[in-house]
Amino acid sequence: MQFIHGHTYRFFSVAYPSLALNVYGTNAASTGRNVCLYNKDTDPDDPMQKWKFQEDAGVGKRLHSFVNGNYVLDR
């Protein structure tokens, strides 16, 4: 799979196909937030389960939280 700059993605667990990568919380991303696996079918349009791929010069490739692009998946 090749990621495309600016596109939004959802990531599903291979071991638990009903779960998606989710920022823990309700419609807000902030410093120190945790990421967890959450039921992907509860809300198919859940912004907490959306990640935007960006390729920035000097920084590299990163996944930004859809609800707040200032926050990235760092681990």
Predicted model as a PDB file, atoms N, CA, C, CB and O in Angstrom, pLDDT in the B-factor column:
MODEL        1                                                                  
ATOM      1  N   MET A   1       0.843  -1.173   0.000  1.00 73.00           N  
ATOM      2  CA  MET A   1       0.000   0.000   0.000  1.00 73.00           C  
ATOM      3  C   MET A   1       0.888   1.236   0.000  1.00 73.00           C  
ATOM      4  CB  MET A   1      -0.959  -0.002   1.215  1.00 73.00           C  
ATOM      5  O   MET A   1       1.867   1.310   0.743  1.00 73.00           O  
ATOM      6  N   GLN A   2       0.547   2.178  -0.817  1.00 87.00           N  
ATOM      7  CA  GLN A   2       1.276   3.438  -0.872  1.00 87.00           C  
ATOM      8  C   GLN A   2       0.359   4.546  -0.365  1.00 87.00           C  
ATOM      9  CB  GLN A   2       1.778   3.741  -2.322  1.00 87.00           C  
ATOM     10  O   GLN A   2      -0.776   4.682  -0.821  1.00 87.00           O  
ATOM     11  N   PHE A   3       0.860   5.333   0.581  1.00 91.00           N  
ATOM     12  CA  PHE A   3       0.084   6.452   1.102  1.00 91.00           C  
ATOM     13  C   PHE A   3       0.207   7.639   0.166  1.00 91.00           C  
ATOM     14  CB  PHE A   3       0.548   6.832   2.521  1.00 91.00           C  
ATOM     15  O   PHE A   3       1.244   7.831  -0.469  1.00 91.00           O  
ATOM     16  N   ILE A   4      -0.842   8.431   0.080  1.00 91.00           N  
ATOM     17  CA  ILE A   4      -0.864   9.598  -0.794  1.00 91.00           C  
ATOM     18  C   ILE A   4      -0.984  10.850   0.071  1.00 91.00           C  
ATOM     19  CB  ILE A   4      -2.036   9.512  -1.824  1.00 91.00           C  
ATOM     20  O   ILE A   4      -1.877  10.953   0.912  1.00 91.00           O  
ATOM     21  N   HIS A   5      -0.077  11.796  -0.145  1.00 92.00           N  
ATOM     22  CA  HIS A   5      -0.050  13.043   0.610  1.00 92.00           C  
ATOM     23  C   HIS A   5      -1.418  13.718   0.569  1.00 92.00           C  
ATOM     24  CB  HIS A   5       1.033  13.988   0.056  1.00 92.00           C  
ATOM     25  O   HIS A   5      -2.009  13.892  -0.497  1.00 92.00           O  
ATOM     26  N   GLY A   6      -1.914  14.099   1.758  1.00 91.00           N  
ATOM     27  CA  GLY A   6      -3.181  14.808   1.848  1.00 91.00           C  
ATOM     28  C   GLY A   6      -4.417  13.938   1.950  1.00 91.00           C  
ATOM     29  O   GLY A   6      -5.507  14.445   2.215  1.00 91.00           O  
ATOM     30  N   HIS A   7      -4.270  12.636   1.744  1.00 94.00           N  
ATOM     31  CA  HIS A   7      -5.425  11.744   1.833  1.00 94.00           C  
ATOM     32  C   HIS A   7      -5.675  11.345   3.286  1.00 94.00           C  
ATOM     33  CB  HIS A   7      -5.211  10.487   0.958  1.00 94.00           C  
ATOM     34  O   HIS A   7      -4.760  11.333   4.109  1.00 94.00           O  
ATOM     35  N   THR A   8      -6.925  11.020   3.582  1.00 94.00           N  
ATOM     36  CA  THR A   8      -7.322  10.605   4.922  1.00 94.00           C  
ATOM     37  C   THR A   8      -7.546   9.094   4.932  1.00 94.00           C  
ATOM     38  CB  THR A   8      -8.603  11.359   5.381  1.00 94.00           C  
ATOM     39  O   THR A   8      -8.112   8.527   3.997  1.00 94.00           O  
ATOM     40  N   TYR A   9      -7.086   8.449   6.022  1.00 94.00           N  
ATOM     41  CA  TYR A   9      -7.155   6.993   6.129  1.00 94.00           C  
ATOM     42  C   TYR A   9      -7.733   6.582   7.479  1.00 94.00           C  
ATOM     43  CB  TYR A   9      -5.763   6.370   5.934  1.00 94.00           C  
ATOM     44  O   TYR A   9      -7.683   7.333   8.453  1.00 94.00           O  
ATOM     45  N   ARG A  10      -8.281   5.369   7.509  1.00 95.00           N  
ATOM     46  CA  ARG A  10      -8.642   4.689   8.755  1.00 95.00           C  
ATOM     47  C   ARG A  10      -7.841   3.402   8.783  1.00 95.00           C  
ATOM     48  CB  ARG A  10     -10.202   4.410   8.859  1.00 95.00           C  
ATOM     49  O   ARG A  10      -7.639   2.766   7.749  1.00 95.00           O  
ATOM     50  N   PHE A  11      -7.382   3.017   9.972  1.00 93.00           N  
ATOM     51  CA  PHE A  11      -6.563   1.822  10.117  1.00 93.00           C  
ATOM     52  C   PHE A  11      -7.293   0.805  10.976  1.00 93.00           C  
ATOM     53  CB  PHE A  11      -5.189   2.163  10.729  1.00 93.00           C  
ATOM     54  O   PHE A  11      -7.717   1.103  12.092  1.00 93.00           O  
ATOM     55  N   PHE A  12      -7.435  -0.417  10.431  1.00 94.00           N  
ATOM     56  CA  PHE A  12      -8.140  -1.480  11.120  1.00 94.00           C  
ATOM     57  C   PHE A  12      -7.170  -2.539  11.607  1.00 94.00           C  
ATOM     58  CB  PHE A  12      -9.188  -2.102  10.212  1.00 94.00           C  
ATOM     59  O   PHE A  12      -6.158  -2.816  10.963  1.00 94.00           O  
ATOM     60  N   SER A  13      -7.487  -3.124  12.747  1.00 94.00           N  
ATOM     61  CA  SER A  13      -6.660  -4.168  13.337  1.00 94.00           C  
ATOM     62  C   SER A  13      -6.776  -5.461  12.528  1.00 94.00           C  
ATOM     63  CB  SER A  13      -7.065  -4.411  14.803  1.00 94.00           C  
ATOM     64  O   SER A  13      -7.869  -5.854  12.121  1.00 94.00           O  
ATOM     65  N   VAL A  14      -5.653  -6.107  12.304  1.00 95.00           N  
ATOM     66  CA  VAL A  14      -5.661  -7.409  11.622  1.00 95.00           C  
ATOM     67  C   VAL A  14      -6.178  -8.479  12.589  1.00 95.00           C  
ATOM     68  CB  VAL A  14      -4.228  -7.779  11.098  1.00 95.00           C  
ATOM     69  O   VAL A  14      -6.959  -9.347  12.200  1.00 95.00           O  
ATOM     70  N   ALA A  15      -5.740  -8.413  13.840  1.00 95.00           N  
ATOM     71  CA  ALA A  15      -6.142  -9.408  14.838  1.00 95.00           C  
ATOM     72  C   ALA A  15      -7.595  -9.243  15.264  1.00 95.00           C  
ATOM     73  CB  ALA A  15      -5.241  -9.317  16.056  1.00 95.00           C  
ATOM     74  O   ALA A  15      -8.275 -10.221  15.576  1.00 95.00           O  
ATOM     75  N   TYR A  16      -8.066  -7.991  15.275  1.00 95.00           N  
ATOM     76  CA  TYR A  16      -9.437  -7.689  15.692  1.00 95.00           C  
ATOM     77  C   TYR A  16     -10.086  -6.810  14.620  1.00 95.00           C  
ATOM     78  CB  TYR A  16      -9.462  -6.979  17.098  1.00 95.00           C  
ATOM     79  O   TYR A  16     -10.130  -5.590  14.776  1.00 95.00           O  
ATOM     80  N   PRO A  17     -10.586  -7.405  13.542  1.00 93.00           N  
ATOM     81  CA  PRO A  17     -11.077  -6.649  12.381  1.00 93.00           C  
ATOM     82  C   PRO A  17     -12.222  -5.679  12.658  1.00 93.00           C  
ATOM     83  CB  PRO A  17     -11.514  -7.599  11.344  1.00 93.00           C  
ATOM     84  O   PRO A  17     -12.499  -4.816  11.825  1.00 93.00           O  
ATOM     85  N   SER A  18     -12.883  -5.793  13.782  1.00 95.00           N  
ATOM     86  CA  SER A  18     -13.981  -4.868  14.084  1.00 95.00           C  
ATOM     87  C   SER A  18     -13.478  -3.598  14.778  1.00 95.00           C  
ATOM     88  CB  SER A  18     -15.027  -5.562  14.964  1.00 95.00           C  
ATOM     89  O   SER A  18     -14.274  -2.721  15.115  1.00 95.00           O  
ATOM     90  N   LEU A  19     -12.147  -3.494  14.995  1.00 95.00           N  
ATOM     91  CA  LEU A  19     -11.580  -2.352  15.703  1.00 95.00           C  
ATOM     92  C   LEU A  19     -10.713  -1.493  14.792  1.00 95.00           C  
ATOM     93  CB  LEU A  19     -10.765  -2.826  16.892  1.00 95.00           C  
ATOM     94  O   LEU A  19     -10.065  -1.992  13.872  1.00 95.00           O  
ATOM     95  N   ALA A  20     -10.714  -0.179  15.070  1.00 95.00           N  
ATOM     96  CA  ALA A  20      -9.924   0.774  14.285  1.00 95.00           C  
ATOM     97  C   ALA A  20      -9.052   1.613  15.223  1.00 95.00           C  
ATOM     98  CB  ALA A  20     -10.852   1.691  13.430  1.00 95.00           C  
ATOM     99  O   ALA A  20      -9.369   1.773  16.402  1.00 95.00           O  
ATOM    100  N   LEU A  21      -7.962   2.141  14.692  1.00 92.00           N  
ATOM    101  CA  LEU A  21      -7.079   3.029  15.438  1.00 92.00           C  
ATOM    102  C   LEU A  21      -7.834   4.323  15.721  1.00 92.00           C  
ATOM    103  CB  LEU A  21      -5.754   3.308  14.652  1.00 92.00           C  
ATOM    104  O   LEU A  21      -8.353   4.956  14.802  1.00 92.00           O  
ATOM    105  N   ASN A  22      -7.896   4.713  16.985  1.00 90.00           N  
ATOM    106  CA  ASN A  22      -8.765   5.784  17.435  1.00 90.00           C  
ATOM    107  C   ASN A  22      -8.035   6.676  18.447  1.00 90.00           C  
ATOM    108  CB  ASN A  22     -10.052   5.207  18.050  1.00 90.00           C  
ATOM    109  O   ASN A  22      -7.354   6.173  19.341  1.00 90.00           O  
ATOM    110  N   VAL A  23      -8.179   8.011  18.304  1.00 87.00           N  
ATOM    111  CA  VAL A  23      -7.680   8.914  19.338  1.00 87.00           C  
ATOM    112  C   VAL A  23      -8.676   8.828  20.482  1.00 87.00           C  
ATOM    113  CB  VAL A  23      -7.512  10.407  18.807  1.00 87.00           C  
ATOM    114  O   VAL A  23      -9.877   8.997  20.275  1.00 87.00           O  
ATOM    115  N   TYR A  24      -8.182   8.565  21.696  1.00 82.00           N  
ATOM    116  CA  TYR A  24      -9.064   8.411  22.843  1.00 82.00           C  
ATOM    117  C   TYR A  24      -9.685   9.748  23.216  1.00 82.00           C  
ATOM    118  CB  TYR A  24      -8.302   7.824  24.037  1.00 82.00           C  
ATOM    119  O   TYR A  24      -8.968  10.703  23.515  1.00 82.00           O  
ATOM    120  N   GLY A  25     -10.994   9.827  23.202  1.00 69.00           N  
ATOM    121  CA  GLY A  25     -11.688  11.049  23.569  1.00 69.00           C  
ATOM    122  C   GLY A  25     -12.829  11.333  22.622  1.00 69.00           C  
ATOM    123  O   GLY A  25     -13.169  10.510  21.772  1.00 69.00           O  
ATOM    124  N   THR A  26     -13.424  12.515  22.778  1.00 68.00           N  
ATOM    125  CA  THR A  26     -14.579  12.893  21.977  1.00 68.00           C  
ATOM    126  C   THR A  26     -14.293  14.145  21.171  1.00 68.00           C  
ATOM    127  CB  THR A  26     -15.797  13.106  22.863  1.00 68.00           C  
ATOM    128  O   THR A  26     -14.251  15.248  21.717  1.00 68.00           O  
ATOM    129  N   ASN A  27     -14.100  13.978  19.894  1.00 66.00           N  
ATOM    130  CA  ASN A  27     -13.939  15.084  18.946  1.00 66.00           C  
ATOM    131  C   ASN A  27     -12.910  16.137  19.340  1.00 66.00           C  
ATOM    132  CB  ASN A  27     -15.241  15.748  18.759  1.00 66.00           C  
ATOM    133  O   ASN A  27     -13.093  17.320  19.051  1.00 66.00           O  
ATOM    134  N   ALA A  28     -11.837  15.721  19.992  1.00 69.00           N  
ATOM    135  CA  ALA A  28     -10.756  16.647  20.333  1.00 69.00           C  
ATOM    136  C   ALA A  28      -9.447  15.886  20.391  1.00 69.00           C  
ATOM    137  CB  ALA A  28     -11.033  17.361  21.682  1.00 69.00           C  
ATOM    138  O   ALA A  28      -9.391  14.768  20.903  1.00 69.00           O  
ATOM    139  N   ALA A  29      -8.404  16.488  19.871  1.00 68.00           N  
ATOM    140  CA  ALA A  29      -7.064  15.903  19.983  1.00 68.00           C  
ATOM    141  C   ALA A  29      -6.215  16.907  20.727  1.00 68.00           C  
ATOM    142  CB  ALA A  29      -6.444  15.552  18.572  1.00 68.00           C  
ATOM    143  O   ALA A  29      -6.247  18.098  20.419  1.00 68.00           O  
ATOM    144  N   SER A  30      -5.452  16.441  21.704  1.00 70.00           N  
ATOM    145  CA  SER A  30      -4.613  17.348  22.474  1.00 70.00           C  
ATOM    146  C   SER A  30      -3.343  16.636  22.909  1.00 70.00           C  
ATOM    147  CB  SER A  30      -5.372  17.891  23.695  1.00 70.00           C  
ATOM    148  O   SER A  30      -3.249  15.412  22.817  1.00 70.00           O  
ATOM    149  N   THR A  31      -2.377  17.395  23.379  1.00 69.00           N  
ATOM    150  CA  THR A  31      -1.105  16.845  23.823  1.00 69.00           C  
ATOM    151  C   THR A  31      -1.336  15.769  24.873  1.00 69.00           C  
ATOM    152  CB  THR A  31      -0.199  17.952  24.380  1.00 69.00           C  
ATOM    153  O   THR A  31      -2.130  15.946  25.796  1.00 69.00           O  
ATOM    154  N   GLY A  32      -0.638  14.659  24.722  1.00 69.00           N  
ATOM    155  CA  GLY A  32      -0.728  13.584  25.696  1.00 69.00           C  
ATOM    156  C   GLY A  32      -1.913  12.664  25.521  1.00 69.00           C  
ATOM    157  O   GLY A  32      -2.126  11.773  26.344  1.00 69.00           O  
ATOM    158  N   ARG A  33      -2.688  12.855  24.475  1.00 75.00           N  
ATOM    159  CA  ARG A  33      -3.821  11.961  24.239  1.00 75.00           C  
ATOM    160  C   ARG A  33      -3.310  10.568  23.923  1.00 75.00           C  
ATOM    161  CB  ARG A  33      -4.715  12.486  23.088  1.00 75.00           C  
ATOM    162  O   ARG A  33      -2.246  10.402  23.326  1.00 75.00           O  
ATOM    163  N   ASN A  34      -4.067   9.585  24.324  1.00 83.00           N  
ATOM    164  CA  ASN A  34      -3.746   8.209  24.003  1.00 83.00           C  
ATOM    165  C   ASN A  34      -4.445   7.789  22.722  1.00 83.00           C  
ATOM    166  CB  ASN A  34      -4.134   7.285  25.151  1.00 83.00           C  
ATOM    167  O   ASN A  34      -5.448   8.371  22.309  1.00 83.00           O  
ATOM    168  N   VAL A  35      -3.884   6.766  22.114  1.00 87.00           N  
ATOM    169  CA  VAL A  35      -4.495   6.146  20.944  1.00 87.00           C  
ATOM    170  C   VAL A  35      -4.898   4.741  21.364  1.00 87.00           C  
ATOM    171  CB  VAL A  35      -3.514   6.129  19.696  1.00 87.00           C  
ATOM    172  O   VAL A  35      -4.153   4.058  22.067  1.00 87.00           O  
ATOM    173  N   CYS A  36      -6.062   4.319  20.938  1.00 89.00           N  
ATOM    174  CA  CYS A  36      -6.554   3.004  21.306  1.00 89.00           C  
ATOM    175  C   CYS A  36      -7.242   2.364  20.105  1.00 89.00           C  
ATOM    176  CB  CYS A  36      -7.519   3.095  22.507  1.00 89.00           C  
ATOM    177  O   CYS A  36      -7.363   2.979  19.045  1.00 89.00           O  
ATOM    178  N   LEU A  37      -7.689   1.130  20.280  1.00 92.00           N  
ATOM    179  CA  LEU A  37      -8.515   0.462  19.280  1.00 92.00           C  
ATOM    180  C   LEU A  37      -9.957   0.597  19.745  1.00 92.00           C  
ATOM    181  CB  LEU A  37      -8.103  -1.055  19.088  1.00 92.00           C  
ATOM    182  O   LEU A  37     -10.270   0.347  20.909  1.00 92.00           O  
ATOM    183  N   TYR A  38     -10.839   0.996  18.822  1.00 92.00           N  
ATOM    184  CA  TYR A  38     -12.242   1.221  19.164  1.00 92.00           C  
ATOM    185  C   TYR A  38     -13.117   0.662  18.049  1.00 92.00           C  
ATOM    186  CB  TYR A  38     -12.531   2.736  19.389  1.00 92.00           C  
ATOM    187  O   TYR A  38     -12.692   0.589  16.896  1.00 92.00           O  
ATOM    188  N   ASN A  39     -14.330   0.272  18.393  1.00 94.00           N  
ATOM    189  CA  ASN A  39     -15.249  -0.334  17.441  1.00 94.00           C  
ATOM    190  C   ASN A  39     -15.430   0.569  16.220  1.00 94.00           C  
ATOM    191  CB  ASN A  39     -16.605  -0.611  18.109  1.00 94.00           C  
ATOM    192  O   ASN A  39     -15.883   1.708  16.339  1.00 94.00           O  
ATOM    193  N   LYS A  40     -15.074   0.052  15.057  1.00 93.00           N  
ATOM    194  CA  LYS A  40     -15.137   0.833  13.818  1.00 93.00           C  
ATOM    195  C   LYS A  40     -16.565   1.005  13.307  1.00 93.00           C  
ATOM    196  CB  LYS A  40     -14.291   0.171  12.747  1.00 93.00           C  
ATOM    197  O   LYS A  40     -16.822   1.890  12.491  1.00 93.00           O  
ATOM    198  N   ASP A  41     -17.494   0.176  13.772  1.00 92.00           N  
ATOM    199  CA  ASP A  41     -18.862   0.217  13.275  1.00 92.00           C  
ATOM    200  C   ASP A  41     -19.788   1.111  14.091  1.00 92.00           C  
ATOM    201  CB  ASP A  41     -19.416  -1.162  13.241  1.00 92.00           C  
ATOM    202  O   ASP A  41     -20.921   1.360  13.678  1.00 92.00           O  
ATOM    203  N   THR A  42     -19.327   1.598  15.246  1.00 89.00           N  
ATOM    204  CA  THR A  42     -20.157   2.467  16.076  1.00 89.00           C  
ATOM    205  C   THR A  42     -20.541   3.719  15.306  1.00 89.00           C  
ATOM    206  CB  THR A  42     -19.427   2.842  17.375  1.00 89.00           C  
ATOM    207  O   THR A  42     -21.700   4.133  15.318  1.00 89.00           O  
ATOM    208  N   ASP A  43     -19.560   4.324  14.631  1.00 88.00           N  
ATOM    209  CA  ASP A  43     -19.794   5.505  13.793  1.00 88.00           C  
ATOM    210  C   ASP A  43     -18.792   5.459  12.643  1.00 88.00           C  
ATOM    211  CB  ASP A  43     -19.655   6.847  14.622  1.00 88.00           C  
ATOM    212  O   ASP A  43     -17.636   5.836  12.831  1.00 88.00           O  
ATOM    213  N   PRO A  44     -19.201   5.010  11.464  1.00 87.00           N  
ATOM    214  CA  PRO A  44     -18.278   4.891  10.329  1.00 87.00           C  
ATOM    215  C   PRO A  44     -17.610   6.211   9.934  1.00 87.00           C  
ATOM    216  CB  PRO A  44     -19.015   4.339   9.141  1.00 87.00           C  
ATOM    217  O   PRO A  44     -16.573   6.199   9.271  1.00 87.00           O  
ATOM    218  N   ASP A  45     -18.185   7.342  10.330  1.00 90.00           N  
ATOM    219  CA  ASP A  45     -17.606   8.646  10.004  1.00 90.00           C  
ATOM    220  C   ASP A  45     -16.938   9.300  11.211  1.00 90.00           C  
ATOM    221  CB  ASP A  45     -18.680   9.568   9.453  1.00 90.00           C  
ATOM    222  O   ASP A  45     -16.720  10.512  11.210  1.00 90.00           O  
ATOM    223  N   ASP A  46     -16.612   8.523  12.232  1.00 90.00           N  
ATOM    224  CA  ASP A  46     -15.999   9.044  13.456  1.00 90.00           C  
ATOM    225  C   ASP A  46     -14.676   9.747  13.133  1.00 90.00           C  
ATOM    226  CB  ASP A  46     -15.768   7.900  14.476  1.00 90.00           C  
ATOM    227  O   ASP A  46     -13.735   9.094  12.682  1.00 90.00           O  
ATOM    228  N   PRO A  47     -14.586  11.061  13.354  1.00 91.00           N  
ATOM    229  CA  PRO A  47     -13.352  11.773  13.030  1.00 91.00           C  
ATOM    230  C   PRO A  47     -12.178  11.341  13.901  1.00 91.00           C  
ATOM    231  CB  PRO A  47     -13.566  13.259  13.173  1.00 91.00           C  
ATOM    232  O   PRO A  47     -11.023  11.561  13.535  1.00 91.00           O  
ATOM    233  N   MET A  48     -12.459  10.730  15.048  1.00 90.00           N  
ATOM    234  CA  MET A  48     -11.384  10.280  15.933  1.00 90.00           C  
ATOM    235  C   MET A  48     -10.657   9.067  15.348  1.00 90.00           C  
ATOM    236  CB  MET A  48     -11.944   9.939  17.320  1.00 90.00           C  
ATOM    237  O   MET A  48      -9.584   8.700  15.826  1.00 90.00           O  
ATOM    238  N   GLN A  49     -11.230   8.449  14.327  1.00 93.00           N  
ATOM    239  CA  GLN A  49     -10.623   7.284  13.683  1.00 93.00           C  
ATOM    240  C   GLN A  49     -10.020   7.636  12.328  1.00 93.00           C  
ATOM    241  CB  GLN A  49     -11.657   6.179  13.515  1.00 93.00           C  
ATOM    242  O   GLN A  49      -9.670   6.745  11.554  1.00 93.00           O  
ATOM    243  N   LYS A  50      -9.898   8.902  12.042  1.00 94.00           N  
ATOM    244  CA  LYS A  50      -9.362   9.320  10.747  1.00 94.00           C  
ATOM    245  C   LYS A  50      -7.973   9.918  10.931  1.00 94.00           C  
ATOM    246  CB  LYS A  50     -10.306  10.341  10.063  1.00 94.00           C  
ATOM    247  O   LYS A  50      -7.714  10.666  11.874  1.00 94.00           O  
ATOM    248  N   TRP A  51      -7.091   9.566  10.005  1.00 94.00           N  
ATOM    249  CA  TRP A  51      -5.700  10.014  10.030  1.00 94.00           C  
ATOM    250  C   TRP A  51      -5.336  10.562   8.666  1.00 94.00           C  
ATOM    251  CB  TRP A  51      -4.743   8.862  10.433  1.00 94.00           C  
ATOM    252  O   TRP A  51      -5.620   9.943   7.641  1.00 94.00           O  
ATOM    253  N   LYS A  52      -4.707  11.723   8.658  1.00 95.00           N  
ATOM    254  CA  LYS A  52      -4.311  12.355   7.401  1.00 95.00           C  
ATOM    255  C   LYS A  52      -2.811  12.159   7.202  1.00 95.00           C  
ATOM    256  CB  LYS A  52      -4.681  13.873   7.391  1.00 95.00           C  
ATOM    257  O   LYS A  52      -2.011  12.492   8.076  1.00 95.00           O  
ATOM    258  N   PHE A  53      -2.443  11.620   6.051  1.00 94.00           N  
ATOM    259  CA  PHE A  53      -1.040  11.376   5.731  1.00 94.00           C  
ATOM    260  C   PHE A  53      -0.435  12.631   5.119  1.00 94.00           C  
ATOM    261  CB  PHE A  53      -0.889  10.172   4.769  1.00 94.00           C  
ATOM    262  O   PHE A  53      -0.977  13.189   4.165  1.00 94.00           O  
ATOM    263  N   GLN A  54       0.694  13.073   5.675  1.00 92.00           N  
ATOM    264  CA  GLN A  54       1.393  14.220   5.120  1.00 92.00           C  
ATOM    265  C   GLN A  54       2.884  13.928   5.011  1.00 92.00           C  
ATOM    266  CB  GLN A  54       1.152  15.468   5.979  1.00 92.00           C  
ATOM    267  O   GLN A  54       3.489  13.322   5.896  1.00 92.00           O  
ATOM    268  N   GLU A  55       3.442  14.370   3.919  1.00 89.00           N  
ATOM    269  CA  GLU A  55       4.871  14.243   3.675  1.00 89.00           C  
ATOM    270  C   GLU A  55       5.431  15.664   3.641  1.00 89.00           C  
ATOM    271  CB  GLU A  55       5.177  13.455   2.331  1.00 89.00           C  
ATOM    272  O   GLU A  55       5.240  16.393   2.667  1.00 89.00           O  
ATOM    273  N   ASP A  56       6.125  16.049   4.718  1.00 82.00           N  
ATOM    274  CA  ASP A  56       6.624  17.398   4.858  1.00 82.00           C  
ATOM    275  C   ASP A  56       8.133  17.442   4.660  1.00 82.00           C  
ATOM    276  CB  ASP A  56       6.250  17.960   6.217  1.00 82.00           C  
ATOM    277  O   ASP A  56       8.861  16.621   5.219  1.00 82.00           O  
ATOM    278  N   ALA A  57       8.599  18.397   3.870  1.00 85.00           N  
ATOM    279  CA  ALA A  57      10.031  18.560   3.629  1.00 85.00           C  
ATOM    280  C   ALA A  57      10.741  18.828   4.955  1.00 85.00           C  
ATOM    281  CB  ALA A  57      10.297  19.714   2.619  1.00 85.00           C  
ATOM    282  O   ALA A  57      10.314  19.680   5.734  1.00 85.00           O  
ATOM    283  N   GLY A  58      11.808  18.109   5.202  1.00 85.00           N  
ATOM    284  CA  GLY A  58      12.587  18.288   6.418  1.00 85.00           C  
ATOM    285  C   GLY A  58      12.038  17.554   7.625  1.00 85.00           C  
ATOM    286  O   GLY A  58      12.751  17.379   8.613  1.00 85.00           O  
ATOM    287  N   VAL A  59      10.787  17.121   7.569  1.00 83.00           N  
ATOM    288  CA  VAL A  59      10.169  16.428   8.699  1.00 83.00           C  
ATOM    289  C   VAL A  59       9.941  14.955   8.368  1.00 83.00           C  
ATOM    290  CB  VAL A  59       8.839  17.101   9.082  1.00 83.00           C  
ATOM    291  O   VAL A  59      10.110  14.087   9.224  1.00 83.00           O  
ATOM    292  N   GLY A  60       9.564  14.685   7.152  1.00 87.00           N  
ATOM    293  CA  GLY A  60       9.312  13.310   6.729  1.00 87.00           C  
ATOM    294  C   GLY A  60       7.834  13.008   6.615  1.00 87.00           C  
ATOM    295  O   GLY A  60       7.010  13.905   6.436  1.00 87.00           O  
ATOM    296  N   LYS A  61       7.513  11.737   6.720  1.00 89.00           N  
ATOM    297  CA  LYS A  61       6.139  11.256   6.558  1.00 89.00           C  
ATOM    298  C   LYS A  61       5.510  11.082   7.933  1.00 89.00           C  
ATOM    299  CB  LYS A  61       6.102   9.917   5.759  1.00 89.00           C  
ATOM    300  O   LYS A  61       6.096  10.467   8.823  1.00 89.00           O  
ATOM    301  N   ARG A  62       4.305  11.634   8.095  1.00 90.00           N  
ATOM    302  CA  ARG A  62       3.642  11.542   9.397  1.00 90.00           C  
ATOM    303  C   ARG A  62       2.140  11.391   9.226  1.00 90.00           C  
ATOM    304  CB  ARG A  62       3.953  12.778  10.251  1.00 90.00           C  
ATOM    305  O   ARG A  62       1.566  11.798   8.216  1.00 90.00           O  
ATOM    306  N   LEU A  63       1.519  10.793  10.238  1.00 91.00           N  
ATOM    307  CA  LEU A  63       0.065  10.680  10.293  1.00 91.00           C  
ATOM    308  C   LEU A  63      -0.458  11.712  11.278  1.00 91.00           C  
ATOM    309  CB  LEU A  63      -0.381   9.240  10.701  1.00 91.00           C  
ATOM    310  O   LEU A  63      -0.141  11.667  12.467  1.00 91.00           O  
ATOM    311  N   HIS A  64      -1.261  12.640  10.775  1.00 91.00           N  
ATOM    312  CA  HIS A  64      -1.841  13.692  11.599  1.00 91.00           C  
ATOM    313  C   HIS A  64      -3.263  13.312  11.991  1.00 91.00           C  
ATOM    314  CB  HIS A  64      -1.824  15.046  10.855  1.00 91.00           C  
ATOM    315  O   HIS A  64      -3.989  12.705  11.203  1.00 91.00           O  
ATOM    316  N   SER A  65      -3.658  13.670  13.205  1.00 89.00           N  
ATOM    317  CA  SER A  65      -5.033  13.469  13.627  1.00 89.00           C  
ATOM    318  C   SER A  65      -5.946  14.298  12.733  1.00 89.00           C  
ATOM    319  CB  SER A  65      -5.221  13.846  15.122  1.00 89.00           C  
ATOM    320  O   SER A  65      -5.673  15.473  12.486  1.00 89.00           O  
ATOM    321  N   PHE A  66      -7.015  13.702  12.255  1.00 92.00           N  
ATOM    322  CA  PHE A  66      -7.964  14.399  11.381  1.00 92.00           C  
ATOM    323  C   PHE A  66      -8.660  15.550  12.113  1.00 92.00           C  
ATOM    324  CB  PHE A  66      -9.010  13.413  10.842  1.00 92.00           C  
ATOM    325  O   PHE A  66      -8.943  16.588  11.515  1.00 92.00           O  
ATOM    326  N   VAL A  67      -8.936  15.365  13.410  1.00 88.00           N  
ATOM    327  CA  VAL A  67      -9.668  16.386  14.157  1.00 88.00           C  
ATOM    328  C   VAL A  67      -8.798  17.585  14.527  1.00 88.00           C  
ATOM    329  CB  VAL A  67     -10.252  15.782  15.411  1.00 88.00           C  
ATOM    330  O   VAL A  67      -9.314  18.669  14.797  1.00 88.00           O  
ATOM    331  N   ASN A  68      -7.483  17.391  14.538  1.00 85.00           N  
ATOM    332  CA  ASN A  68      -6.570  18.503  14.798  1.00 85.00           C  
ATOM    333  C   ASN A  68      -5.230  18.159  14.162  1.00 85.00           C  
ATOM    334  CB  ASN A  68      -6.415  18.780  16.340  1.00 85.00           C  
ATOM    335  O   ASN A  68      -4.468  17.359  14.703  1.00 85.00           O  
ATOM    336  N   GLY A  69      -4.947  18.760  13.022  1.00 85.00           N  
ATOM    337  CA  GLY A  69      -3.741  18.456  12.258  1.00 85.00           C  
ATOM    338  C   GLY A  69      -2.445  18.805  12.942  1.00 85.00           C  
ATOM    339  O   GLY A  69      -1.376  18.438  12.454  1.00 85.00           O  
ATOM    340  N   ASN A  70      -2.507  19.518  14.084  1.00 84.00           N  
ATOM    341  CA  ASN A  70      -1.285  19.838  14.833  1.00 84.00           C  
ATOM    342  C   ASN A  70      -0.745  18.628  15.591  1.00 84.00           C  
ATOM    343  CB  ASN A  70      -1.553  20.978  15.811  1.00 84.00           C  
ATOM    344  O   ASN A  70       0.401  18.641  16.041  1.00 84.00           O  
ATOM    345  N   TYR A  71      -1.550  17.595  15.734  1.00 84.00           N  
ATOM    346  CA  TYR A  71      -1.150  16.421  16.487  1.00 84.00           C  
ATOM    347  C   TYR A  71      -0.885  15.245  15.561  1.00 84.00           C  
ATOM    348  CB  TYR A  71      -2.214  16.058  17.509  1.00 84.00           C  
ATOM    349  O   TYR A  71      -1.662  14.960  14.651  1.00 84.00           O  
ATOM    350  N   VAL A  72       0.233  14.568  15.815  1.00 86.00           N  
ATOM    351  CA  VAL A  72       0.640  13.461  14.966  1.00 86.00           C  
ATOM    352  C   VAL A  72       0.807  12.187  15.782  1.00 86.00           C  
ATOM    353  CB  VAL A  72       1.937  13.796  14.238  1.00 86.00           C  
ATOM    354  O   VAL A  72       1.051  12.232  16.987  1.00 86.00           O  
ATOM    355  N   LEU A  73       0.673  11.062  15.110  1.00 84.00           N  
ATOM    356  CA  LEU A  73       0.921   9.769  15.734  1.00 84.00           C  
ATOM    357  C   LEU A  73       2.441   9.624  15.852  1.00 84.00           C  
ATOM    358  CB  LEU A  73       0.276   8.578  14.902  1.00 84.00           C  
ATOM    359  O   LEU A  73       3.140   9.599  14.839  1.00 84.00           O  
ATOM    360  N   ASP A  74       2.948   9.530  17.069  1.00 74.00           N  
ATOM    361  CA  ASP A  74       4.395   9.528  17.232  1.00 74.00           C  
ATOM    362  C   ASP A  74       4.981   8.213  17.735  1.00 74.00           C  
ATOM    363  CB  ASP A  74       4.777  10.608  18.161  1.00 74.00           C  
ATOM    364  O   ASP A  74       6.203   8.086  17.824  1.00 74.00           O  
ATOM    365  N   ARG A  75       4.165   7.254  18.060  1.00 59.00           N  
ATOM    366  CA  ARG A  75       4.706   5.985  18.535  1.00 59.00           C  
ATOM    367  C   ARG A  75       3.856   4.848  18.020  1.00 59.00           C  
ATOM    368  CB  ARG A  75       4.777   5.952  20.070  1.00 59.00           C  
ATOM    369  O   ARG A  75       4.141   3.685  18.306  1.00 59.00           O  
TER     370      ARG A  75                                                      
ENDMDL                                                                          
END                                                                             
